[in-house]
Amino acid sequence: MDNNFIAAIVLGSSRLTGIVGSKENDGSITVKAYTAVNSSDFISKGRIMNVDKMTSALTNIKNNLENQTESRIKCFYVAINCMGLRSVTNNVKMQMPSSEIVTEELIASIGVRNKESRPAEREILEAIPLEYRIGTAGTQVTQDPKGTLTDRIETRFLNIICGTKTLETIISCFRKANIEIADGRVFIGAEMLAGIMTTEQERSSGCVFVDMGSETTTVAVYRGKLLRHLCVIPLGSATVTHDIANVFNVENEEAENLKVKHGYPDFETLNDKEEIHLRDGGRMKKVAELAEIIDARIEEIVQNIKAQVDLSGFNHDNLVNGIFVCGGGAQLKGMDNAMKTHFKDWYVRINKHSARLKVNAPDSSFNESGIYNIGLAFIDNNLTNCYGGQFSIFEETEETDTKPLTPASEGKPVEEEQPVTTDQDKEDVTPKKEEKKKRPSRFKSLWSKTKEILESIVSEPAEDFEDKKDKD
């Protein structure tokens, strides 16, 4: 096993994914291990709802990836997209007694002041300096003030904030699972994803990036290579499924199948007389009724996306590269038409994978559904090495049931990957699995046997030894 790799864990409302890989000299990515567990029963809209289940899932992912790589993983990069994650602007003004040269230390002190002004019960995950205004009049605008002479400097920051409780819960779960978070911070999943789904030139001349997941939709606006606006909308493709299930009174599985089969409706070609046969009760429903349910919720999601673009202060004229849409929810049939209803003059592109990444994986059908895209983005950035050493015979190992999602199981519930439940969980419909006992290491077994032999020799009474000697 190579002793240089990147490891990442991405928190999603439908799946918790883990991946290990490295970036080669030619720019390609080699995937060394990957795994995923269903997270819908302990993560909702990106927020952790059950700490015990989350901790157990993290432990399973770590053990599984270490078993696949036959290596210890000292730390993991972590990405989140959760409800409440959004951007806010903040201006920091600094007046000096006299003119002085702007140094790195001065710039750092401005950054400290910015973080001190964070909103109550919010944490700043990332602070992006958008511009620096130099001088009393503030007429000189730059993104790199170092070396300039001034007695006054005003900095405009774009702060990406998240609820303090949400972030503390995430960090607590990783601590309980004994997993170190790389670089001591969590990353924003949509930002990592935008880095591989769009080019630097596209972000420079302006574009909108949309990550449509199961329970959240993240909107990020880029201009001049910088993120200018970000918001997580608490609506996603699973919301459409729940609407169908509630109105038609069917199970989520059947509702999901109806959504995927029919997709976003084209009312011009819709057959009003066509009916759907529901599984339970032999009931019939009109396709037109299903179309109205899907249309109403998708329309709401797209309207929210448009509202966030408007709030950014940019428009089609200065976001010339249009809109990039990805994520599981974006793969719904007809989604491009839904986007174009509110972005008529925009260039809309819906993608499942990054066009520029060359990925080598042990399975040719790896990442067919795109659930590992954010993890691949971490590897592509070639960050700090996460290798923690080889397995040792002196260590205890623990077997886990977590396995990589196969192509057939991607997008479906994977029962064997459910985290171990605890005594605190009430009436879980899934039968509890027996926890596998830890296997003693080879060293411990050998020492135990040696210890028994030594103790028998030392504790044998002297008279018994003499008797044995006479008999011999």
C-alpha positions in Angstrom: 0.0 0.0 0.0 1.2 3.5 -0.9 2.2 5.6 2.1 0.8 8.8 0.7 -2.9 9.3 0.3 -5.9 11.5 1.0 -8.9 10.3 3.1 -12.2 12.0 3.3 -15.6 11.6 4.8 -18.6 13.4 3.4 -21.8 13.9 5.4 -25.0 13.6 3.4 -28.6 13.3 4.3 -29.0 10.0 2.4 -25.5 8.6 2.6 -22.3 9.0 4.6 -19.4 8.3 2.3 -15.8 7.6 2.8 -13.0 7.4 0.3 -9.2 7.0 0.2 -7.1 7.9 -2.9 -4.1 9.7 -4.3 -3.4 12.1 -7.1 -0.8 10.8 -9.6 1.9 12.8 -11.3 -0.1 12.9 -14.5 -3.1 14.5 -12.7 -5.2 11.4 -12.6 -6.8 10.1 -9.4 -6.3 6.6 -8.1 -9.0 5.4 -5.8 -7.7 2.9 -3.2 -10.8 2.3 -1.1 -14.3 3.6 -0.8 -17.4 2.8 1.2 -20.9 4.3 2.1 -23.6 3.8 4.7 -27.2 4.9 4.6 -27.6 8.0 6.9 -31.3 8.8 6.5 -32.1 7.6 10.0 -29.5 9.8 11.8 -28.9 12.8 9.5 -31.7 15.2 8.4 -31.1 18.1 6.1 -27.3 17.7 6.8 -27.8 17.9 10.6 -27.0 15.0 12.9 -30.1 13.8 14.7 -28.7 10.7 16.5 -25.2 11.0 17.9 -24.8 7.3 18.8 -25.8 6.1 15.3 -23.5 8.7 13.7 -20.6 7.8 15.8 -21.1 4.1 15.0 -21.3 4.8 11.3 -18.1 6.8 11.4 -16.3 4.0 13.2 -17.5 1.5 10.6 -16.3 3.7 7.8 -12.9 4.2 9.3 -12.4 0.5 10.0 -13.6 -0.5 6.6 -11.3 1.8 4.8 -8.4 0.8 6.9 -9.1 -2.9 6.2 -9.3 -2.2 2.5 -6.0 -0.3 2.4 -4.3 -2.4 5.1 -3.1 0.9 6.6 -3.9 3.2 9.5 -5.6 6.5 8.6 -4.4 9.2 10.9 -7.0 11.8 9.9 -9.9 12.5 7.5 -11.0 15.6 5.6 -14.6 16.3 6.3 -17.2 18.0 4.2 -20.8 19.2 5.1 -23.8 20.8 3.4 -26.4 21.5 6.1 -29.4 23.6 6.7 -28.4 26.9 8.1 -25.2 27.1 6.2 -25.0 30.5 4.4 -22.9 33.5 3.6 -23.0 36.9 5.2 -20.9 40.0 4.4 -19.0 41.9 7.1 -16.9 45.1 6.8 -13.9 45.6 9.1 -12.4 49.1 9.3 -9.0 49.8 10.8 -7.6 53.3 11.4 -3.9 53.7 12.1 -2.3 56.7 14.0 -0.1 57.4 11.0 0.6 56.0 7.6 2.3 52.6 7.6 3.0 49.8 5.2 0.4 47.0 5.2 2.1 43.8 6.4 1.0 40.1 6.7 0.6 40.7 10.4 -1.7 43.6 9.9 -3.8 41.6 7.4 -4.0 38.7 10.0 -5.2 41.1 12.7 -8.0 42.3 10.4 -9.0 38.7 10.0 -9.1 38.2 13.8 -11.4 41.2 14.1 -13.7 39.8 11.5 -14.0 36.5 13.4 -14.7 38.4 16.6 -17.7 40.0 15.0 -19.5 36.7 14.2 -23.2 36.5 14.9 -24.4 34.9 18.1 -24.7 31.1 18.1 -22.9 31.0 14.7 -19.5 29.8 13.7 -17.5 31.1 10.8 -16.3 28.1 8.7 -14.6 30.2 6.1 -13.8 33.9 5.8 -13.2 35.2 2.2 -11.7 38.7 1.9 -13.5 40.1 -1.2 -11.8 43.4 -1.3 -9.6 45.9 0.5 -10.2 49.6 0.3 -7.1 51.7 1.0 -7.0 55.3 2.2 -9.5 57.7 3.8 -11.6 58.0 0.7 -11.4 54.3 0.0 -10.8 54.9 -3.7 -8.0 52.4 -4.1 -9.6 48.9 -4.2 -7.4 45.8 -4.3 -7.5 42.1 -3.3 -3.8 42.2 -2.2 -3.0 45.2 0.0 0.4 43.9 1.2 3.1 46.5 0.7 0.8 49.5 0.3 1.2 52.6 2.4 -1.9 53.8 4.1 -3.4 55.1 7.4 -6.7 53.5 6.9 -7.9 50.2 5.5 -11.4 48.7 5.1 -11.9 45.1 4.3 -15.1 43.4 3.1 -15.4 39.8 4.1 -17.7 37.0 2.9 -18.2 34.8 5.9 -19.6 31.3 5.5 -21.5 30.7 8.8 -23.0 27.6 10.4 -25.0 27.0 13.6 -22.7 26.5 16.6 -24.7 23.6 17.9 -24.7 21.9 14.5 -20.9 22.2 14.2 -20.2 21.1 17.8 -22.4 18.0 17.3 -20.4 17.0 14.2 -17.1 17.5 15.9 -18.3 15.6 19.0 -19.2 12.6 16.9 -15.8 12.4 15.3 -14.2 12.8 18.7 -16.3 9.9 20.1 -15.3 7.8 17.1 -11.6 8.6 17.8 -11.2 10.2 14.3 -9.0 13.2 13.8 -10.4 15.9 11.5 -7.7 17.0 9.0 -6.6 20.6 9.2 -8.8 21.0 12.3 -11.8 22.3 10.3 -14.7 21.1 8.2 -15.1 22.0 4.6 -18.1 23.1 2.6 -19.1 20.3 0.3 -20.6 22.6 -2.4 -17.3 24.6 -2.6 -15.3 21.4 -3.0 -17.7 20.2 -5.7 -17.7 23.4 -7.6 -13.9 23.1 -7.8 -14.1 20.0 -10.0 -17.4 20.6 -11.8 -16.5 24.1 -13.0 -13.2 25.5 -14.3 -11.3 28.5 -12.9 -12.1 30.5 -16.0 -15.8 29.8 -15.6 -15.8 30.9 -12.0 -13.7 34.0 -12.9 -16.1 35.3 -15.6 -19.1 34.3 -13.4 -21.4 31.4 -13.0 -24.0 29.8 -10.6 -23.3 26.4 -9.1 -26.2 24.3 -7.8 -25.8 21.1 -5.8 -29.2 19.4 -5.6 -29.2 16.7 -3.0 -31.9 14.6 -1.3 -32.9 17.0 1.4 -31.0 20.2 0.6 -30.1 22.3 -2.4 -27.0 24.5 -2.2 -26.6 27.6 -4.4 -23.2 29.1 -4.9 -22.5 32.2 -7.0 -19.0 32.8 -8.3 -17.5 35.9 -9.9 -13.8 37.0 -10.3 -12.6 33.5 -9.1 -14.2 34.2 -5.7 -17.3 32.8 -4.0 -19.8 35.7 -3.8 -22.9 34.2 -2.3 -23.8 30.8 -0.8 -27.0 29.4 0.8 -28.3 25.9 1.6 -32.0 25.6 0.8 -33.8 23.0 3.0 -35.5 21.3 0.0 -34.3 18.5 -2.2 -35.4 15.5 -4.3 -36.6 13.6 -1.3 -39.1 16.3 -0.6 -40.8 15.5 -3.9 -40.9 11.8 -2.9 -42.5 12.6 0.5 -45.1 14.7 -1.3 -46.1 11.9 -3.6 -46.2 9.4 -0.7 -48.4 11.7 1.4 -50.9 12.6 -1.3 -51.2 9.1 -2.8 -50.9 7.3 0.6 -48.1 5.0 -0.6 -44.8 3.9 0.8 -41.7 6.0 0.1 -40.2 3.3 -2.1 -43.2 3.3 -4.5 -43.3 7.1 -4.4 -39.6 7.3 -5.4 -40.2 4.9 -8.3 -43.1 7.0 -9.6 -41.0 10.1 -9.4 -38.1 8.6 -11.2 -40.2 7.0 -13.9 -42.3 10.0 -14.8 -39.9 12.9 -13.9 -40.7 16.6 -14.3 -43.8 16.8 -16.5 -44.2 18.2 -19.9 -47.8 19.3 -19.8 -48.0 20.0 -23.5 -47.6 16.3 -24.3 -49.2 14.9 -21.1 -52.1 12.4 -21.6 -54.8 13.5 -19.2 -56.6 10.1 -19.4 -53.5 8.0 -18.6 -53.7 6.3 -15.2 -51.2 4.7 -12.7 -51.9 1.5 -10.9 -50.8 1.7 -7.3 -49.6 -1.4 -5.6 -51.7 -1.2 -2.4 -55.4 -1.6 -2.6 -55.6 -1.9 -6.3 -56.1 1.9 -6.6 -55.8 4.0 -9.7 -54.4 7.5 -10.0 -54.2 9.8 -13.0 -50.8 10.7 -14.4 -51.9 14.3 -14.5 -52.3 14.3 -10.7 -48.8 12.9 -10.2 -47.5 15.6 -12.6 -49.1 18.4 -10.6 -47.5 17.1 -7.4 -44.0 16.9 -8.9 -44.4 20.2 -10.7 -45.4 22.1 -7.6 -42.4 21.0 -5.5 -39.8 21.3 -8.3 -41.2 24.7 -9.1 -40.7 25.8 -5.5 -37.1 24.5 -5.5 -36.2 26.3 -8.7 -37.9 29.5 -7.5 -35.7 29.4 -4.4 -32.6 28.9 -6.5 -33.6 32.0 -8.6 -34.2 34.0 -5.4 -30.7 33.2 -4.1 -29.2 34.3 -7.4 -31.1 37.6 -7.2 -29.9 38.1 -3.6 -26.3 37.7 -4.7 -26.6 41.0 -6.6 -25.5 39.4 -9.9 -27.4 38.6 -13.0 -27.2 37.0 -16.4 -25.1 39.8 -17.7 -22.2 39.3 -15.3 -22.7 35.5 -14.8 -21.9 34.8 -18.4 -21.1 31.1 -17.9 -24.7 30.3 -16.8 -25.8 27.7 -14.4 -24.1 24.3 -13.5 -26.4 21.8 -11.8 -25.3 18.5 -10.3 -26.3 16.1 -7.5 -28.7 13.2 -7.2 -31.8 15.5 -7.4 -30.6 17.1 -10.6 -30.7 13.8 -12.4 -34.5 13.8 -12.4 -35.9 13.4 -15.9 -36.8 16.8 -17.3 -35.0 18.8 -14.7 -33.3 20.9 -17.4 -36.7 22.1 -18.6 -37.7 23.0 -15.0 -34.6 25.1 -14.7 -35.2 26.9 -18.0 -38.7 28.0 -16.9 -37.1 30.5 -14.5 -33.7 30.9 -16.3 -34.9 31.4 -19.8 -31.9 33.2 -21.2 -29.3 31.3 -19.2 -27.0 28.6 -20.3 -28.1 25.6 -18.1 -25.9 22.5 -17.8 -26.8 19.4 -15.8 -23.8 17.1 -15.0 -23.4 13.9 -13.0 -19.5 13.8 -13.0 -16.6 16.1 -13.5 -15.5 16.2 -17.2 -11.9 17.0 -16.4 -11.2 14.3 -13.8 -9.6 11.0 -14.8 -10.3 8.5 -12.2 -8.8 5.0 -11.8 -10.8 2.8 -9.5 -10.8 -1.0 -8.6 -14.4 -1.2 -9.9 -15.1 0.0 -13.5 -18.6 1.1 -12.4 -17.3 3.1 -9.4 -19.3 6.3 -8.7 -21.9 5.7 -11.3 -24.4 7.7 -9.3 -21.9 10.4 -8.4 -22.0 10.0 -4.6 -18.2 10.1 -4.3 -17.7 13.4 -6.2 -16.9 15.5 -3.2 -14.5 12.9 -1.9 -12.8 12.9 -5.3 -12.5 16.7 -5.0 -10.5 16.4 -1.8 -8.1 13.9 -3.5 -7.8 16.2 -6.5 -6.7 19.0 -4.3 -3.8 16.8 -3.1 -3.9 18.1 0.5 -2.1 16.9 3.6 -1.1 13.2 3.7 -3.5 11.1 5.8 -1.4 8.0 6.0 -1.0 6.8 9.5 1.2 3.7 9.2 0.8 0.0 8.4 -1.2 -2.4 10.5 0.8 -4.1 13.3 0.5 -7.5 14.8 0.7 -5.9 18.2 -2.6 -4.0 17.6 -6.1 -5.3 18.1 -8.3 -5.3 15.1 -12.1 -5.2 14.8 -14.1 -6.7 12.0 -16.9 -4.5 10.5 -19.8 -5.2 8.2 -19.4 -2.1 6.2 -18.8 -2.7 2.5 -18.5 -0.5 -0.6 -21.7 0.2 -2.4 -21.9 -1.9 -5.5 -23.3 -0.5 -8.7 -26.5 -2.4 -8.1 -26.9 -1.1 -4.6 -26.0 2.6 -5.3 -29.1 4.6 -4.7 -30.8 1.8 -2.7 -30.9 1.1 1.0 -28.0 -1.2 2.1 -29.2 -3.0 5.2 -25.8 -4.5 6.1 -24.3 -1.1 6.2 -26.7 0.3 8.9 -24.8 1.5 11.9 -25.1 -0.6 15.1 -28.1 0.6 17.2 -27.8 1.3 20.9 -30.0 0.7 23.9 -31.3 4.2 23.6 -32.9 3.7 20.2 -36.6 2.9 20.5 -38.4 0.2 18.6 -36.0 0.1 15.6 -37.8 -1.9 12.9 -34.4 -3.3 11.7 -33.3 -6.3 13.7 -30.2 -5.7 15.7 -27.1 -7.4 14.6 -24.8 -9.2 17.0 -21.7 -7.2 17.6 -18.6 -9.1 16.6 -16.1 -9.7 19.3 -12.7 -8.2 19.0 -10.1 -10.7 17.9 -7.0 -10.7 20.2 -3.9 -9.8 18.4 -1.3 -12.5 17.7 1.1 -10.9 20.1 -1.5 -10.9 22.9 -2.4 -14.6 22.3 1.3 -15.6 22.3 2.0 -13.6 25.5 -1.0 -15.1 27.2 0.1 -18.7 26.6 3.7 -17.9 27.6 2.4 -16.3 30.8 0.5 -19.4 31.8 3.5 -21.6 31.3 5.7 -19.3 33.4 3.2 -19.0 36.2 2.8 -22.8 36.4 6.6 -23.2 36.8 7.0 -20.4 39.4 3.9 -21.4 41.5 4.7 -25.2 41.6 5.5 -26.1 45.3 9.1 -27.0 46.1 8.1 -30.3 47.8 6.1 -31.4 44.7 9.1 -30.7 42.6 11.4 -32.8 44.9 8.8 -35.7 44.8 8.8 -35.6 41.1 12.6 -35.6 41.1 12.8 -38.7 43.4 10.2 -40.5 41.2 12.3 -39.8 38.2 
